[in-house]
Amino acid sequence: MRNITVAVPDDVYTRARVWAAQRDISVSAVVKYLLDTLPGIQRAGKAFPTKDLRQAGAAPAANS
């Protein structure tokens, strides 16, 4: 299993922690579930085109 780091604003972090705590789960478990249940790479590609990712400062995905 690989680890990832995600930077979010403080208020988003706080809301996520509270939401997860109310359900007795971790924020990591929530993020894992969301990533596991993405509707499909094509749909994600349409929402986040490669050009936009580069402008946002995201590094291209490495082959694993």
MOTAMO-V579481 format. One line per field, one symbol per residue. phi: phi as a letter, one per 40 degrees, with the letter a starting at -180 (. if undefined). psi: psi as a letter, one per 30 degrees, with the letter a starting at -180 (. if undefined). burial: I if it has 9 or more other C-alpha atoms within 8 Angstrom, else O. Layout:
phi->???
psi->???
burial->???
//
This chain:
phi->.bbbbbcbcdccdcccccdcccbfbccdcccddcccbdcicccccccbdddcccccgccccccb
psi->klklkkklleeeeeeeeeeeefghlleeeeeeeeefgkfkeeeeeeeileeeeeffgkkkkkk.
burial->OOOOOOOOOOOOIOOIIOOIIOOOIIIOOIOOOOOOOOOOOOOIIOOOOOOOIIOOOOOOOOOO
//
